Amino acid sequence: MKKGARKPAKQTSKRGTSKGKPEQADAGARAVITVVGGDHVGIVARVTAELADCGANIIDLRSTLMEDLFTMIILVDISGLSLSFEEMQQRLEEASEELHVQARVQHEAIFRFMHRV
């Protein structure tokens, strides 16, 4: 570093630490959403818009395409929901029917229990 040059400021945000990792939310306040179906335009947009409308905050989102099969898994913070968990599940179920995909919404603790080795 040149003499007199300022060090870059560490970036922090409400959601992350200075290393850019999301803060760990209470597992009871998180949900896992899985989406599987035929690939077509608009799946990610519609699902994430529904989550935003419900007040869910996306922590992590992974999607992949296996030939013509679309898969997505989303970890969301549900501590700020503007409606009940069941109402969010219902909205995502209705959206998935319109999108011709299957969506499953589970509390993180239940998801982890069901997928333990």
Secondary structure, 3 states (H helix, E strand, C coil): CCCCCCCCCCCCCCCECCCCCECCCCHHHEEEEEEEEECCCCHHHHHHHHHHHHCCEEEEEEEEEECCEEEEEEEEECCCCCCCHHHHHHHHHHHHHHHCEEEEEEEHHHHHHHCCC
